[in-house]
């Protein structure tokens, strides 16, 4: 026969159990909220804001090139291969020396950066990806005095 817990112990015990679960849940939320790397401060934020028009003009010049950019991330593990195809209306653009920069969308500072190497009509670089998930992959190069800048957000997963 199963012994029944007396009601004068069971119901106060339930109240303490629910309050205890609430305290534990709040402690977990507080820990998670306070351990995210802290405040993300944009360096020289005032200068960037004051020169916003110049930044937009450079972005406009970059888009005026009319280049189509395709970015792929291949491989698995902590180091992956970034393959970039850049083409203008006449075909592949192979005269650049681009760099690839990997950024976590939740952080200000870049995670990694590498020079890309031309292989056929694509640019290739191996770069560390610390985890699966969303990443901003930024390609930068210069062409005839015009700064080319293209950023694409990719969902990188193990195959």
Residue, then its C-alpha position, 0 to 999 in steps of 0.5 A: x500500500x502506498x502511503x499518502x502524504x498528508x495534505x497539511x504537508x503536501x500543499x505547502x510543499x507544492x507552494x515551496x516547489x513552485x517558488x523554488x522552480x521560479x527562483x532557479x529559472x530566474x537565476x538561469x536567466x540572469x546568468x545567461x543575460x549577464x554572460x554574453x560578452x558584455x556591451x558591444x561598443x563601436x569604435x569611433x562611433x562618432x566619426x562613423x556617424x559624422x562621415x555617414x554620407x561618405x560611407x554611403x557614397x562609397x557603397x554606391x560606387x561599389x554597387x555601381x560596378x554592377x558585379x554579381x557576387x556568389x559566396x559559398x562555404x564548403x567543408x566541415x569542422x572548425x576550418x572551412x573553405x570560402x569560395x567566391x565568384x565575382x562576375x560583371x556583365x562580361x563574365x568573371x572578374x579575375x583581376x582582384x586581390x580580395x579579402x574575406x572577413x568573417x563576422x558574428x552578427x551579434x558582435x562588433x569585432x570580426x572573428x577572422x580575416x584572410x586573403x583570397x587566392x584566385x583558382x580558375x574563375x573563383x576566389x578561395x580562402x580557408x578561414x576558421x568558423x568557431x561554430x555552426x549558425x549565422x555568419x556575415x561574410x564580407x568580401x572587400x577588394x579594390x578595382x581601378x580606385x573603387x572600393x568593392x565591398x559585399x556582405x552576405x549573411x549565411x547559415x553555415x551548418x555541417x553537411 
